[in-house]
Amino acid sequence: MAISRSADDLLASARRSLTEASIAATAGERYAAAHLAALRAAAAVLADRGRPATRRSRVLSVWVVLPQVAPELGEWATFFAAGARTRAAAEAGIDVVSHRQADDLVRDADIFLARVCELLGVPHQPAMGSALLHVG
């Protein structure tokens, strides 16, 4: 099954973000890049499957829409939605995550990306950082 070009581009971007996360200099950078990788993977699902029809023109978070399009990813959506504010703080340079939390999110984002690839019927290409480089 072939996926749309935009979905394929988003998956490639998610892989790049995971690689960036694995070589990031700080825990905050690592966390933010890993969360962004998950966001891009989720966006790939929406790009491939489309958005549900709604009467509202209001912009909704990918984490709100994803369970409507792919219910099997609902728990992942809840998990990553919970980390959105932490990602924003980390991107702002605020010291909000430990090295352990950042490493855990990199692994979780990679597992999520693998699940998305499986769902879309494309091979998963693990990010360079399978063996995480520890920061700090």
Buried (B, 14 or more C-beta within 10 A) or exposed (E): EEBBEEBBBBBEBBBBBBBBBBBBEBBBBBBBBBBBBBBBBBBBBBBBBEEEEEEEEEEEEBBEBBBBBBEEBEEBBEBBBEBBEBBEBBBEEEEBBEBEBBBBBBBBBBEBBBBBBEBBEBEBEEBBBEEBBEBE
